[in-house]
Amino acid sequence: MNAGGCGAVILLAAGILLQLGKFNLVKLTWELLWPVAVISVGLMLMWGSIKARKGGAGRAESPTGPGALNEMAIFSGVEKRVSSKNFTGGRLFAMFGGIELDLWQAEIEGDTAVLHIDAIFGGVELRVPDTWVVSSEGQGIFGGYSDSTHQRPPTDPAQPRKTLVIRGAAVFGGVEIRN
């Protein structure tokens, strides 16, 4: 079961238990239930991380180095435009804040770049060129990953397409990828 399905099952179970409490069939209140919800979110994050590590054994991790990004917004905002010709990926983290990243003029070094994005009670807006293929492997937990990109047909079909792999989690937050 994926994280979205697991979250739906948890919300359904919580609703059923709270309703049974209203009918005095079960002695359960919100004060007893919210720690279970927090623990469930943590377990889903751990499960997603374990699943990603097992499934991604042959895939590259988020890079570090000269062509990589490392941006953090905690109770603040970051706006950045990247025009690097050797973009390799990186890591973005937004907690109670927001990040706007414009990669429209960037070029991926090699065929693939990996960008790890986590948004907790925050948001990340990512703008990518319409020549890139976006592979969104992010998980939304009471939040969402939205891929609104449209791809332009390649000018040279023999040339391999550049791929941006996006991983991470949006917990009570959101990640939007667009052109």
Secondary structure as GFF3:
##gff-version 3
##sequence-region A 1 179
A	DSSP	alpha_helix	3	22	.	.	.	ID=ss1
A	DSSP	alpha_helix	30	55	.	.	.	ID=ss2
A	DSSP	beta_strand	68	74	.	.	.	ID=ss3
A	DSSP	beta_strand	77	81	.	.	.	ID=ss4
A	DSSP	beta_strand	89	95	.	.	.	ID=ss5
A	DSSP	beta_strand	98	102	.	.	.	ID=ss6
A	DSSP	beta_strand	112	120	.	.	.	ID=ss7
A	DSSP	beta_strand	123	127	.	.	.	ID=ss8
A	DSSP	beta_strand	133	136	.	.	.	ID=ss9
A	DSSP	beta_strand	139	141	.	.	.	ID=ss10
A	DSSP	beta_strand	144	147	.	.	.	ID=ss11
A	DSSP	beta_strand	163	171	.	.	.	ID=ss12
A	DSSP	beta_strand	174	178	.	.	.	ID=ss13
###
